């Protein structure tokens, strides 16, 4: 019977199989683990209640977009508050008119929050290989480039403007 040592196993691994973060189990009590995701969820619900109560289409407590105020162009988030107001009142067409990107980012954000909550409740954090780490970084970079690209394109395509 041939035994392999850890050094031999490490030598046979490729660079992409290297473990960046080992798997671990969070041993803190459940209530302590839930503080961060519950706080973010409560903040989101509070923000939605505030936006639902005060119409951003009327002048009021909402500050103007700094990019729009200084340069007169729409940033990728311009119209997001008005679009959320429309979504909270069931007006999907109005939300699309104010910010198309909102209807893409919102489900992704809710899904990622749900994944965070599920991992927090289970207390298990899977290992992350170098390949997964690089994939996450690429996805983040692609998302950032798409966001910047949307910010540029929406200033040239009239329909994608914020509706101001």
C-alpha positions in Angstrom: 0.0 0.0 0.0 1.4 3.3 -1.0 0.9 6.3 1.2 1.0 9.8 -0.1 2.0 12.7 2.0 0.4 16.1 2.1 3.5 17.5 0.3 3.1 15.0 -2.5 -0.6 15.9 -2.8 0.2 19.6 -2.9 2.8 19.0 -5.6 0.2 17.3 -7.8 -2.3 20.1 -7.5 -2.5 22.7 -10.2 -2.3 26.4 -9.4 -6.0 26.8 -10.0 -6.9 24.1 -7.5 -5.1 25.9 -4.7 -7.3 26.8 -1.8 -7.5 30.5 -1.1 -10.0 30.2 1.9 -10.5 26.9 3.6 -14.0 25.7 4.5 -15.1 26.7 8.0 -18.1 26.6 10.3 -19.1 29.8 12.2 -19.5 28.8 15.8 -21.1 32.0 17.0 -24.7 31.9 18.3 -27.3 32.2 15.5 -28.6 35.6 16.8 -25.1 37.0 16.6 -24.6 35.7 13.1 -27.9 37.2 12.0 -27.1 40.8 13.1 -25.5 41.9 9.8 -27.9 40.4 7.3 -30.9 41.3 9.4 -29.6 44.9 9.7 -29.2 45.2 6.0 -32.7 43.7 5.4 -34.2 46.1 7.9 -32.4 49.1 6.4 -33.7 48.1 2.9 -37.2 47.8 4.2 -37.0 51.1 6.0 -35.6 52.8 2.8 -38.4 51.3 0.7 -41.0 52.5 3.2 -39.4 56.0 3.1 -39.4 56.1 -0.7 -42.9 54.8 -0.8 -44.2 57.5 1.6 -42.5 60.5 0.0 -42.8 60.9 -3.8 -39.4 61.7 -5.4 -41.1 63.1 -8.4 -42.1 66.1 -6.4 -39.6 68.5 -4.8 -38.8 67.4 -1.3 -36.3 65.7 0.9 -34.3 64.0 -1.8 -30.9 65.5 -2.8 -30.1 65.9 -6.5 -27.7 63.6 -8.3 -24.2 65.3 -8.0 -23.2 64.2 -11.5 -26.4 65.5 -13.0 -26.2 68.8 -11.0 -22.5 69.4 -12.0 -22.3 68.1 -15.5 -25.9 67.7 -16.7 -25.5 64.0 -17.6 -27.2 60.9 -16.1 -25.2 58.6 -14.0 -26.0 54.8 -14.0 -28.2 55.4 -10.8 -30.1 58.4 -12.0 -33.8 57.7 -11.8 -33.3 54.8 -9.4 -35.2 56.4 -6.5 -38.1 57.4 -8.8 -38.0 54.0 -10.4 -38.2 52.3 -7.0 -41.1 54.6 -6.1 -42.9 53.4 -9.2 -42.1 49.7 -8.5 -43.4 50.1 -4.9 -46.6 51.4 -6.3 -46.9 48.7 -9.0 -45.9 50.8 -12.0 -43.4 48.7 -13.8 -43.5 50.8 -17.0 -42.8 53.9 -15.0 -39.8 52.1 -13.3 -38.5 51.1 -16.7 -38.9 54.7 -17.9 -36.8 56.1 -15.0 -34.0 53.4 -14.8 -33.9 50.2 -16.8 -31.0 48.9 -14.8 -33.0 48.9 -11.6 -35.1 46.0 -12.8 -31.9 44.0 -13.5 -29.9 44.9 -10.3 -32.8 44.6 -7.8 -33.4 40.8 -8.3 -29.7 40.2 -8.3 -29.3 42.1 -5.0 -32.2 40.3 -3.4 -30.8 36.9 -4.6 -27.3 37.7 -3.2 -28.9 38.9 0.1 -30.8 35.6 0.3 -27.7 33.6 -0.3 -25.9 35.6 2.4 -28.8 34.9 4.8 -28.9 31.2 4.0 -25.2 30.9 4.6 -25.5 32.8 7.8 -28.2 30.6 9.1 -26.4 27.4 8.3 -23.1 28.8 9.6 -21.2 27.0 6.9 -18.8 28.8 4.6 -17.5 26.7 1.7 -13.9 26.6 0.7 -12.8 29.0 -2.1 -10.3 27.8 -4.7 -8.1 30.1 -6.6 -10.2 29.4 -9.7 -13.4 30.4 -7.9 -11.6 33.5 -6.5 -10.5 34.6 -10.0 -14.1 33.9 -11.4 -15.6 36.1 -8.6 -13.1 38.9 -9.4 -13.9 38.7 -13.1 -17.6 38.8 -12.5 -17.2 41.8 -10.3 -15.1 43.5 -13.0 -17.5 42.7 -15.8 -20.4 44.0 -13.7 -18.6 47.2 -13.0 -17.7 47.7 -16.7 -21.4 47.0 -17.7 -22.5 49.6 -15.1 -20.0 52.2 -16.5 -21.0 51.2 -20.1 -24.7 51.7 -19.2 -23.9 55.1 -17.7 -22.2 56.2 -21.0 -24.8 54.7 -23.3 -27.8 56.1 -21.5 -26.7 59.6 -22.3 -26.8 58.9 -26.0 -29.9 56.8 -26.3 -33.0 58.9 -25.5 -35.1 56.1 -24.1 -32.5 55.1 -21.5 -32.4 58.6 -19.9 -33.7 59.1 -16.4 -36.9 60.8 -17.5 -36.0 64.2 -15.9 
